[in-house]
Amino acid sequence: MLFAFTFYAQVGYEFFQMTTVESVVPGGLGRSRLIMTDEKGAILEAKMENFFSMVGINFENIRANDKMIGDKISELASKGWELQHVYGGAYGHQESTGIFITRYIFRRPKN
């Protein structure tokens, strides 16, 4: 009698989170950051541009932030990280001031 067995190796993943906090404060007075935690638990921050400058919404700042985020996602992808989920939210948008926060969740197979 012949038996066939199929073994499915349960693949474990490690996860990584990157967060962007972008200020929606008129006059460029807010602080915007890209925040990550490295393998040793140290917080890494990169300064981002605010959505507003002294004259109103600044599309060049938004473009610079988009480039920074895209470059970071590309860098992580080259290290084997796969973008799984993106969550975003805003705080204070009713007052035309506040923050826009986005969380990027990555995963890659454990070695």
C-alpha positions as CSV (number, residue, x, y, z in Angstrom):
1,M,0.0,0.0,0.0
2,L,1.4,3.5,-0.9
3,F,0.7,6.5,1.3
4,A,1.4,10.1,0.2
5,F,1.9,12.7,2.8
6,T,2.0,16.4,2.2
7,F,3.9,18.5,4.7
8,Y,3.2,22.1,4.9
9,A,5.9,24.0,6.7
10,Q,4.4,26.8,8.7
11,V,6.3,29.8,7.5
12,G,6.9,32.3,10.3
13,Y,7.2,36.0,9.6
14,E,8.8,38.9,11.3
15,F,7.0,42.2,11.2
16,F,8.2,45.8,10.9
17,Q,6.3,49.0,11.3
18,M,7.1,52.4,9.9
19,T,5.0,55.5,10.9
20,T,4.8,58.9,9.3
21,V,3.4,61.8,11.2
22,E,2.7,64.8,9.0
23,S,1.7,68.2,10.4
24,V,-1.4,70.0,9.1
25,V,-0.6,73.2,10.9
26,P,-0.9,76.5,9.0
27,G,2.3,78.6,8.8
28,G,4.6,75.6,8.8
29,L,4.7,75.6,12.6
30,G,4.1,71.8,13.0
31,R,6.6,68.9,13.1
32,S,6.5,66.1,10.7
33,R,8.5,62.9,11.1
34,L,9.1,59.4,9.7
35,I,9.6,57.1,12.7
36,M,10.9,53.5,12.8
37,T,12.4,51.2,15.5
38,D,15.5,49.3,14.6
39,E,16.4,45.7,15.6
40,K,17.9,46.9,18.9
41,G,14.8,48.8,19.9
42,A,16.3,52.3,19.2
43,I,13.9,54.8,17.7
44,L,15.0,56.2,14.3
45,E,13.5,59.5,13.2
46,A,13.8,61.4,9.9
47,K,12.5,64.9,9.6
48,M,9.8,65.4,7.0
49,E,8.3,68.6,5.6
50,N,5.1,70.1,6.9
51,F,2.1,70.2,4.6
52,F,1.8,74.0,5.1
53,S,4.3,76.8,4.7
54,M,3.7,80.5,5.5
55,V,1.7,81.0,2.3
56,G,-0.6,78.0,2.6
57,I,-0.5,74.4,1.4
58,N,3.0,73.6,0.0
59,F,2.8,71.0,-2.7
60,E,6.6,70.8,-3.0
61,N,6.7,69.7,0.7
62,I,4.1,67.0,-0.1
63,R,6.2,65.9,-3.1
64,A,9.4,65.7,-0.9
65,N,7.6,63.7,1.7
66,D,6.2,61.3,-1.0
67,K,9.7,60.8,-2.3
68,M,11.1,60.1,1.1
69,I,8.4,57.6,1.9
70,G,8.8,55.9,-1.5
71,D,12.6,55.7,-1.2
72,K,12.2,54.1,2.3
73,I,9.7,51.6,1.0
74,S,12.1,50.7,-1.9
75,E,15.0,50.4,0.6
76,L,13.0,48.0,2.8
77,A,11.8,46.0,-0.2
78,S,15.5,45.5,-1.3
79,K,16.1,44.0,2.2
80,G,13.3,41.5,1.8
81,W,10.4,43.4,3.5
82,E,7.0,43.2,1.8
83,L,4.5,45.9,2.4
84,Q,1.4,44.2,3.8
85,H,-0.9,47.0,5.1
86,V,-1.2,50.7,5.2
87,Y,-3.4,52.5,7.8
88,G,-4.0,56.2,7.8
89,G,-5.9,58.7,10.0
90,A,-6.2,62.4,10.8
91,Y,-6.6,64.2,14.0
92,G,-7.9,67.7,14.3
93,H,-9.1,68.0,10.7
94,Q,-12.3,69.7,11.8
95,E,-10.2,72.7,13.0
96,S,-8.0,72.8,9.9
97,T,-5.0,72.0,12.1
98,G,-3.6,68.7,13.4
99,I,-1.7,65.7,12.2
100,F,-2.0,63.1,9.5
101,I,-0.6,59.8,10.6
102,T,0.1,56.7,8.4
103,R,1.3,53.3,9.6
104,Y,3.0,51.0,7.1
105,I,3.2,47.3,8.1
106,F,5.9,45.1,6.5
107,R,6.6,41.5,6.8
108,R,9.3,39.0,5.6
109,P,9.9,35.3,6.3
110,K,12.0,34.5,9.3
111,N,15.4,33.1,8.5
